[in-house]
Amino acid sequence: MAKNTKEGKIQVAQNKKAFYDYFILDRFEAGIALIGCEVKSIREHRVNLKDSYAKIKNGEMFVHNMHISPYSKSRLADINPVRSRKLLMHKREITRINGKMIDKSLTIVPVSIYISGGLVKVEIAIAKGKLKSDKRDDLAKKDSNLEVKRALKASSYKDKSR
């Protein structure tokens, strides 16, 4: 189920709920500090980004609530699967993100996790929460686009059958 992208990245997991709950304003790439058995578990696609978020503390960024299931063949069984993990970014990137976070209604959410050049990377985004009406509007747009695609597909199918 690995999805290879154009840049040679292997998509491991994506936070689809983040796109439903937030407006994505800006994206950044970050490395992540992991234990060896966690890397193996991520390579097996045993990671969940739902309900995870990132915070800046003392000039460092940490991701919270990211669930990495324990690796089945590991001897280290006592590792907490939802422990806080440090994100590896340049200091100037963290200060730039912190400067954008002055507005209190913004949050930092992990959008996806992927493997690039043998390294595990996390794509984080600065996001603003959506209201219920915004979510309904997005669903209505999605439904109308789906109906248009179905109609176009049906009309092209009728044209080919003639």
C-alpha positions as CSV (number, residue, x, y, z in Angstrom):
1,M,0.0,0.0,0.0
2,A,3.0,2.2,-0.3
3,K,2.4,5.2,-2.5
4,N,5.5,6.4,-4.4
5,T,5.4,10.1,-5.2
6,K,7.2,11.9,-8.0
7,E,10.2,12.9,-5.8
8,G,11.0,9.4,-4.7
9,K,9.1,9.6,-1.5
10,I,7.1,6.7,0.0
11,Q,3.9,7.9,1.5
12,V,3.3,6.0,4.8
13,A,0.3,7.8,6.4
14,Q,-1.8,10.8,5.8
15,N,-3.9,12.8,8.3
16,K,-7.2,13.1,6.3
17,K,-9.1,14.4,9.4
18,A,-6.8,17.5,9.4
19,F,-8.0,18.5,5.9
20,Y,-11.6,18.1,7.2
21,D,-11.2,19.9,10.4
22,Y,-8.7,22.7,9.4
23,F,-7.9,25.2,6.7
24,I,-4.2,24.4,5.8
25,L,-2.3,27.7,5.6
26,D,1.4,26.8,5.3
27,R,3.4,23.5,5.2
28,F,6.8,22.5,6.4
29,E,9.0,19.4,6.3
30,A,10.6,18.1,9.4
31,G,12.6,15.1,10.5
32,I,11.6,13.2,13.6
33,A,13.6,11.7,16.4
34,L,12.7,8.0,16.7
35,I,13.9,4.8,18.2
36,G,15.0,2.0,15.8
37,C,12.0,-0.2,16.4
38,E,9.7,2.8,15.7
39,V,11.3,3.2,12.3
40,K,10.7,-0.4,11.5
41,S,7.1,-0.1,12.6
42,I,6.6,3.0,10.4
43,R,8.1,1.1,7.4
44,E,5.3,-1.4,8.0
45,H,2.7,1.5,7.9
46,R,1.7,1.0,11.5
47,V,1.3,4.7,12.3
48,N,-1.7,6.9,13.0
49,L,-1.7,10.7,12.7
50,K,-5.4,11.2,13.7
51,D,-5.8,13.6,16.6
52,S,-2.0,14.4,16.7
53,Y,-0.7,18.0,17.0
54,A,2.6,19.8,17.5
55,K,3.8,22.3,20.0
56,I,6.8,24.6,20.4
57,K,8.4,24.4,23.8
58,N,11.8,26.1,24.7
59,G,12.7,26.7,21.0
60,E,12.1,23.0,20.1
61,M,9.1,21.4,18.4
62,F,7.4,18.3,19.6
63,V,4.6,16.2,18.1
64,H,2.1,14.8,20.6
65,N,-0.5,12.0,20.2
66,M,1.1,10.4,17.1
67,H,0.5,6.7,17.6
68,I,3.2,4.4,16.4
69,S,2.3,0.8,17.1
70,P,5.0,-1.3,18.7
71,Y,7.1,-3.4,16.3
72,S,6.1,-7.0,16.7
73,K,9.7,-8.4,16.7
74,S,11.2,-5.8,19.0
75,R,12.6,-6.6,22.5
76,L,11.7,-3.2,23.7
77,A,8.1,-3.8,24.7
78,D,7.7,-1.0,27.2
79,I,7.8,2.0,24.7
80,N,4.8,4.2,25.0
81,P,3.2,4.3,21.5
82,V,1.8,7.9,21.9
83,R,4.9,9.4,23.5
84,S,5.9,12.9,22.5
85,R,8.6,12.9,19.8
86,K,11.0,15.7,18.9
87,L,10.7,17.2,15.4
88,L,14.0,18.1,13.8
89,M,14.0,21.5,12.2
90,H,16.3,24.4,11.8
91,K,16.0,27.0,14.6
92,R,15.1,29.8,12.1
93,E,12.2,27.6,10.8
94,I,10.9,27.1,14.3
95,T,11.1,30.8,15.1
96,R,9.3,31.6,11.8
97,I,6.5,29.2,12.6
98,N,6.4,30.6,16.2
99,G,6.0,34.1,14.7
100,K,3.1,33.0,12.6
101,M,1.5,31.4,15.7
102,I,0.9,34.8,17.3
103,D,-2.8,34.4,16.3
104,K,-4.2,32.1,19.0
105,S,-6.7,30.4,16.7
106,L,-3.9,28.7,14.7
107,T,-2.4,25.3,15.5
108,I,0.3,23.0,14.1
109,V,-0.9,19.6,12.8
110,P,1.1,16.8,11.2
111,V,-0.4,16.3,7.7
112,S,1.6,13.3,6.5
113,I,4.5,11.0,7.2
114,Y,6.7,9.6,4.5
115,I,10.1,8.1,3.9
116,S,12.5,10.1,1.7
117,G,16.0,8.8,1.0
118,G,15.8,6.3,3.8
119,L,14.8,9.0,6.4
120,V,11.4,9.3,8.0
121,K,10.0,12.8,7.4
122,V,6.8,14.5,8.8
123,E,5.0,17.2,6.9
124,I,3.5,19.6,9.3
125,A,1.1,22.5,8.6
126,I,0.0,25.6,10.2
127,A,-3.8,25.3,10.3
128,K,-6.9,27.3,11.3
129,G,-9.9,25.5,12.6
130,K,-13.1,25.2,10.5
131,L,-16.6,26.0,11.7
132,K,-19.4,23.5,11.1
133,S,-20.8,25.7,8.3
134,D,-17.4,25.5,6.5
135,K,-17.4,21.7,6.8
136,R,-20.9,21.5,5.4
137,D,-19.9,23.8,2.5
138,D,-16.9,21.6,1.7
139,L,-19.1,18.4,1.8
140,A,-21.6,20.1,-0.6
141,K,-18.8,21.1,-3.0
142,K,-17.4,17.6,-2.9
143,D,-20.8,16.1,-3.6
144,S,-21.5,18.5,-6.5
145,N,-18.1,17.8,-8.1
146,L,-18.8,14.0,-7.8
147,E,-22.1,14.4,-9.5
148,V,-20.5,16.4,-12.3
149,K,-17.8,13.7,-12.8
150,R,-20.5,11.0,-12.9
151,A,-22.5,12.9,-15.4
152,L,-19.5,13.5,-17.6
153,K,-18.4,9.9,-17.4
154,A,-21.9,8.7,-18.3
155,S,-22.2,11.1,-21.3
156,S,-18.7,10.0,-22.6
157,Y,-19.7,6.4,-22.2
158,K,-22.9,7.0,-24.3
159,D,-20.9,8.7,-27.0
160,K,-18.5,5.8,-27.3
161,S,-21.3,3.2,-27.5
162,R,-22.7,4.9,-30.6
